[in-house]
Amino acid sequence: TLSITQAVIFCNTRRKVDQLTEDMTAKNFTVSAMHEEMDQRERDMIMKQFRSGSSRVLITTDLLARGIGVQQVSIVINYDLPSIREDYIHRIGRGGRFGRKGVAINFITDGDRRALQELEQHYHTTIEEMPCNVADLI
């Protein structure tokens, strides 16, 4: 069993954030969404809810990729690979902070394979295929 304290899902566009939020809400998932077209007051309210744990899944753009630490994030999902290579490390760095374990999951299409290989080369690492039991990683 995989116990997810909190998760951040990154999308490349505001439209995709809105669409994924709508799709997940329609399937009775409780999610929050945040992107750069929201005013600062609204973003602050969403982050307050997320930090307090009243919202456990946050769907966002790269707005949240840098400089925001939330202790309970155990899973980071790249719904889209970032269009800027350097943003990858900032995105996956949102999970497993403050000495906790975290897992990054990349959703990829055949068209993303080259970009994934470029990330591996750039960061001198191997990005493994997701195992059947992700819970073993956390």
N, C-alpha and C positions, 0 to 999 in steps of 0.2 A: 504494500500500500504506500502510495506517495502522499506525504503530508506537506502541503504547500502552505507556508505561513502567508506569504504575499508574493505576487507576481507582477512583473512589468512586461507588457507586450509592446514592442516597437514597430511602428509602421512608417513608411517613407512620406506619406502625404496626409494632410488633414482629412481629405475625403475618405481615405482608407480607414483612418481612425474612426470617423463617424460611421462608416458602413459596418466595420467589424463590431463596434459598440452596439449598433442597431441589431445586427445578426445575433450576437451573443445574448443580448437582452431578450430578444424574441424567443430564444431557447431557454429562458429562465435563469441565465447566469447573472449574478450581480456584479456589474463592472462600472468603473469610472473612466472618464476620458478627459484628456487634456492636450491642447495644442496651442500653437502660437497665435491663433486668431481669437482666442478667448481673452477677455480683459484680465488684468493682473489680480483684481479682487476675486474673480471666479477661479482663477488658477490657484490662488492662495487657499481658498476654501476647499478645493479638491485635494490639495496636498495635505491640508490639516486632517481631512477625513482619512486619507491614505495612511498618514503617519500614525494616527490614533488606532488604526486597524479596523475602523468601521467600513472601510472599503478594502478588499483584499486583492483585487485585480485592477491594474491601471493600464489603460491603452493610451499610448502617446506617440508623439513624433520625437525627433532628436532633441526637442526642447528639454527633456529630462535626462539626456545622456551625460551631461557634465555637471559636476558640482553639487548634486543633491544626494545626500546619503539617507537612506531609510533602512534601519537596522534589520527589519524582519523580511526583507526580500530574499527568497530562496531560489526563485526561478526567474530568469530573464529569457524572453522569447523574442527572437528576431523574426517577426512575421514576414518582413522584407529584410534582405541584407541591406546595410546602409550604402548609400550611393557614394559617400566619402569614406575611403578606407580607414582613416584614422578614427572615425566615429565608432567603429566596431569595438575597439578596446574600451572606449568610454561607456558604451552600452552594456557590455557584459560585466563591466566593473560595478554596475549597480547591484548585482547579486552577491551574496556571500560576504558582505562587508562586516567590519567590526569583529573579526575572528570567527565568523560563522561560515558554514559551508554554503555554496551556491552552485547552481547549474545554469548554463546558457544553452538554449536550444535554438537552432536555426531551421526555419522552414525554407526549403529550397526547391526550385524547379530545375529541369535539365538546363535551362538557360542561365541559371545561377552557378553552375559548377565551375566555370572559369573564374568568376569573381571569388568563389570560395577558395580555389587553389591559389589565387593571388594573395588572399588574406593569410593563408598558411605560409606562403613564401615570405611575405612582408614581415610577419611576426615570428618566423622560424619555429613553427609549431605544426602539429597535426590536429586537425579538427575531426574527431572520431564520429562515426555514425552512432546514432542514439541506440543504446542497448534496450533490450526488451523490458528490463526492470530498472527504470530511472531511479526508483527509490534507493537502490544500492549506492547511488552517487551522492546522496544527501545524508 
